[in-house]
Amino acid sequence: MKQNHYPLTTDDIKRNFFRNLANVQGKFPALASTFDYYMALSYTVRDMLMARWVGTATEYVEKKSRTVAYLSAEFLMGPHLASNLLNLGMTELVTQAMAELGLKLDDLLGEEPEPGLGNGGLGRLAACFLDSMATMNIPSVGYGIRYEFGIFEQVIFDGWQVEKTDKWLFRGNPWEIVRPEWAVEIKLGGHTERYVAENGETRVNWIPGWSVKGVPYDTPILGYRNNAANTLRLWQAVAPESFNFERFNQGDYYGAVEEKVSSENLTKILYPNDGPLQGKQLRLEQQYFFVSCSLQDMLRIMKTQRIRLEHFHEKFAVQLNDTHPAIAIAELMRLLVDEHDMSWDTAWNVTRRTFAYTNHTLLPEALECWPVELMESLLPRLMEIIYEINSRFLEQVRAQCLGDTAKVIRMSMIDENGARMVRMAHLACAGSHAINGVAALHTELLKRDVLKDFYSLWPEKFSNKTNGVTPRRWMALCNPRLSKVISEAIGDTWVRNLGKLQDLQRFSDDAVFLNRWDDAKRLNKHDFALNLYKRTGVSVDPESIFDVQAKRIHEYKRQHLNILYVIALYRKLKTDPHFDTHPRTFIFAGKAAPGYHLAKLIIKLINEVGRVVNRDPATKDRLKVVFLPNFNVTNGQQIYAATEVSEQISTAGKEASGTGNMKFAMNGALTIGTLDGANIEIREEVGEENFFLFGMTAEEVRLTYERGYAPNDAYQQDAILKDAIDLIRNGFFSHGDTGLFRDLTDNLIYSDPYLVLADFNAYRECQDSIDSVYRDRMRWNKMSVLNTARSGKFSSDRTIAEYCREIWKVESVPIDVPEVDPFRLV
Ligand SMILES: *Cc1c(COP(=O)(O)O)cnc(C)c1O
């Protein structure tokens, strides 16, 4: 790979920085805010990457490259400026240039609002995949939605989560370019009509009730120092015309404008997930909207490249990130059959060879279904197409299973039990040539359980693609101290070839190296402690063990198991004067879906336990509990780098993969975890002696449910557990209010669907064992080094290589150094 050399000086940067400050921000230094400086620098960096972006697009068009279209309702990108600087290799030069102006680069970076266009793992995975595809020179486009308001901002008020709207676009977004010339029209509502075409065939016309326009906004996605710049293309809904002129002429000015406002609502807000799934019409509109926009965009590209539509699947490999974009299968059929006169059989052949589907969840309540009634009224033509796909599909099922009608009913795309529903996962399976899970266990459980009928019909479609995360953002960018220690020991090729980290193993007994390793972690902890204090007012001992659970708040992730242990530890510290333990700081971070009552109550409990414990003079030097508000990519970057104990304690069989677990491990945290999702593979890689394992296996969990689980028995029999729960029930953490946490404690004692009580004792013993290991610091550091050294598998580069080879059949297209550097022209 050719390396870039930038003959740039800090003077070039400064000149262009001031040019952008004046010409784009319209400010001069005396008036400029730190945000203005952030904007000026962002435009300066954008100027430097434009030649790569244009050059990459040119190369792909000239080569007519096979392209990955990654369809995802969420892209949780995180801030762009720092990662663009890293990928361009310009961090040092720009730091220097800003310093010469008396500015700190970090202050400017701190001004960038995070584009929070995702809920958590699924959206972040999409972002890591875009990073890896750009770095591996894979022609690809990420297609999604330009939500005006991303995931809500979480603030904590009186211990409760309060949601604030996320106005990330309010002050402008320097990273996107709008392309109104490529806007497309989307039909909604109305009815269908049949007519006889010239050739005598019956065709269908969809007469919409209304329509909206989709306008694409493009954001460049740089590869790591390889001249490639791919595109993230997000669609925004606008009214088809600024005014409804007919109504306007009739004098109904307000009616006309209202219509415009209502179509533009379509892309206003990202739906928070993890809550009770609701069949919200607006959500279905969003899904269909971005899918239809994206497919129409692909057809436009086919046309400009003069490729016949029969070859669609040769030009595009379309990946469905969960079932959110699964309606694409019916929509591509509609576009090919209705709008481009293709025969059904040819269109179906093209469609099936185009799509591949990634499943992301085993929780039955999270499998998407849409009411047939809603589908019929909002997308009447798509419902007809789904019926047709289903009837042909069920014919195939009947032939294969020889009249097993129960199986036919199970596999139908329409759930006929009660109010009729469209099962999006079934549509996704039937319309895709490949189906994958996101960790080895998850894929096995899919085959055995959730999708077992589909597996028996098409075993060859199924494969596993264990998730990964990008080492650019999640190591090089977020942990420069550790990165430096690593690169000084083994060189810097690990950033694009994470398997290289293996070379660190030979330093795992080197005392000098281990001390450097320890220093990096210690300084990260100091920085984080300072930030914790600023954000929460809680001061923590940077020398204490940083034990962190950062992820969405959900019962299956079991933050309540963690806090129960904290309470038990607090009791032991209070009651046993001889009990000696290394000081520990338990840090929690994560958002709860606004409608998820128990999750919000868990946040309140964590905060109330913190309030009591942190000020208790008997324990406050040895135990702290902090809830860091508003977990997002920006906060995550600091958290993952400063953690020593990574909490991955979901009920076995519930977490599809997890990716936070990987980010922690590659930054040298030791995991305490169950045999769930990718934890299993992390443990296999880092070695069982370097992983704190506890709890039931997925099989034991299954048997426990099967036999009938009585959490009350565990509660009655385990004195330590009972003591902890009773402390909550007695109002010890709620100023004597015995009702506040009742829903939570009752849920645990009488139902406990995620087996918190069943795993408590094993978790407690495992947590206790961490303390004794930590006392031998050099042993701990060695374990930490080995976690990093053996985490190469969890680079999303490895995951993407597998998708490319086994599903997409795409190859990399190297991009030359840009011929013209427009930076020099200005
Ligand atoms: C990685 C990440 C997640 C996923 O975390 P899990 O522990 O895998 O649930 C969620 N949110 C953000 C901001 C992340 O960076």
The ligand as an SDF file (V2000), in Angstrom:
LIG
                    3D

 15 15  0  0  0  0  0  0  0  0999 V2000
  -19.9470   -0.3590   21.6460 C   0  0  0  0  0  0  0  0  0  0  0  0
  -21.0890    0.4760   22.0170 C   0  0  0  0  0  0  0  0  0  0  0  0
  -22.2900   -0.1190   22.3900 C   0  0  0  0  0  0  0  0  0  0  0  0
  -22.4780   -1.6130   22.4690 C   0  0  0  0  0  0  0  0  0  0  0  0
  -22.1440   -2.0500   23.7630 O   0  0  0  0  0  0  0  0  0  0  0  0
  -22.5040   -3.5250   24.2760 P   0  0  0  0  0  0  0  0  0  0  0  0
  -21.7130   -3.6290   25.5310 O   0  0  0  0  0  0  0  0  0  0  0  0
  -22.0200   -4.4620   23.2320 O   0  0  0  0  0  0  0  0  0  0  0  0
  -23.9640   -3.5690   24.4850 O   0  0  0  0  0  0  0  0  0  0  0  0
  -23.3490    0.7020   22.7200 C   0  0  0  0  0  0  0  0  0  0  0  0
  -23.2270    2.0470   22.7020 N   0  0  0  0  0  0  0  0  0  0  0  0
  -22.0750    2.6510   22.3620 C   0  0  0  0  0  0  0  0  0  0  0  0
  -22.0000    4.1450   22.3820 C   0  0  0  0  0  0  0  0  0  0  0  0
  -20.9700    1.8930   22.0010 C   0  0  0  0  0  0  0  0  0  0  0  0
  -19.8310    2.5090   21.6500 O   0  0  0  0  0  0  0  0  0  0  0  0
  1  2  1  0
  2  3  1  0
  2 14  2  0
  3  4  1  0
  3 10  2  0
  4  5  1  0
  5  6  1  0
  6  7  2  0
  6  8  1  0
  6  9  1  0
 10 11  1  0
 11 12  2  0
 12 13  1  0
 12 14  1  0
 14 15  1  0
M  END
$$$$
